Amino acid sequence: MESKNKNGHRIKGDEILGRTLELINSQTTMTLATAKKDSAWAAPVYYAYRCGFFYFFSNPEARHIVEGLITSQSSAAIHSPSKAWRDICGVQMAGKIERVPLGREAKNAFGAYMKKFPFCREFFSPGQLLDLTTFIGQFKVRLYKFKPSSVYYLDNRIY
């Protein structure tokens, strides 16, 4: 894959992939969007990116979870802050939301999440065992992942 920017500079697929991953890893919030019948909904969530999936915690009764699981169709966007149109840089994705059952995947995702968001420890007593089960119980949430089926990278700085 290769494209050219407005200056004729060739941008190769591996460069685009690198920029995409840099953006994903530098941001903290992803906006998930779902729709049911004639009504759309968007919700921001903190995420940890691991092995091609975006892991996040949500209330199982939240609208974006209920609709996302029912329809099996969701979308997501991640972008960096910008004050001018030239600075707009983001990732737009289509995919689906899935619940992550307890097990190795969940344990590894939880580890990545806690590494990215160490402030979560502030909600627990010093010395308290902080594992996935404790976290879920404390916040009354479940672990989910957004599984992208298509990804579009937009960067007005290079195009």
N, C-alpha and C positions, 0 to 999 in steps of 0.2 A: 504494500500500500504506500502511495506517495501522493502528495499534493503540493501545490505552490501557493505561497502567500502573495500579497499584493505587490511585493517587490520582486517577484520571480524566484525567490529563495525556495529551493526544494525542501520539503519537510517529509521525512520518511516515517513509515509506520512505527518504527521503534522509538523515534523521537516523540511522536504523538502519544504512544503508550507511556513513555517515561513522564511526559508532562501530565498525563491523566493520573497516573499513580502518585505523582508529587502533589497534585491538587487534593486527591482523595485522602492522602496521609497527613496533609497539613490542616485540614478542616476538621471540625468536630460535629457539625450538625447537618443532617440530611432531611430534606422535606419529602415525605411520602405522600402520594396522592392515590385516592381510590374513588370509585364511582359505583353507585347502585341506582339502577333505573335512570331517572333524570336529575340526580343530585350528586355532585362531586364534592370531595373533601380532601383537605391537605393538612398534614400534621408534621411538625418538626420533631426529630428524635436525635439524641446523641448516638453515635455509632462507632464501632470498631471494625475495621476492614481486615479480613483474614481469608486467605485461600480463595479469593474471588467472590466472597460473600460479605454483606454488610450486616453485622450483628447489632441488635438493639434490644432494649427492654421496654415493654409497654404493659399497660393494664389490659388483661384479656377481654375486657368489656368495652375498650376504647373503639370508637367508630372506625378508625383506620384499620384496626385489627379485624373486627367483625366483617367489614366489607371486603377487605383484602383476602381473607380466608374463604369467604363465600364465593367471590367471583374469580378467584385465582388470577386476577389481573390488577396490577398496580404499576405505578411509575414513581420515580424518585429523581431528585435533583440535588446536587451539591455545587456550591459556588463560593468563590472568594468575595470578600467585601469589595465594592467598587463605588467610586463617586463620579465616574465619567464613563460614557458608553465604550470608549476605547479600552477600558480596564475590565470589561465584563469577561469573565472566565469561569466556565462551569462544565459540569457533566450532567447530561440528561439521560435517563435510563427507563426502559420498560422491563417488566419482570413480574415476579410474584413474591408474596410474603408467605413464609412457612414458619411454623412453630418448631423450635429446636428441642427435642426430648433430652432429658438428663442422660449423660453419658460422656464419652471422650470429646466429641465435638463441642458440647456445651461447656465442658470444663476448660478446654482450650480457648474458646470464645470469651468466656468469663475472664480468663487470665489476660487476654488481649485488651478487654474492656477496662479492667482495673489498672492496667499499665497506662492506658491512654487517659483515664479519668481517676487519678489517685485521690482526688478530693472526696470521692465516695466513702473513703475510710472515715471521714469526719462524722458520719452518721452512725457510727458504731462505737461502743465503749473501747477504751484502750485495752489491748490484750484479748479482746473478744475474737473468737474464731470467725474469720470472714471467708466463707466459701459460698458457692452458688446457692445452696439451699438456704443459708442464712440471709443472703441478699434478697432472694425471692420472697422469703417470709417477711422481712423488714419492710419492703416496699410494695408488697402485694402485686407483683408484676410477674411476667413470664419472659423467657428469652425467645426472640424471633430472629429471622434473617430475611433480608431482601436478597433475592436471587435474580440478578439481571439476565435478561435474554438478549437485549441489545443496549449498546452504549454509544452515546454521541458526545464528543468533546468539542466545546466551542471556546475559542480564545481570540477575542478581538484584537489582542496585542500583536498577533502574528498573521492574521488574515486581512 
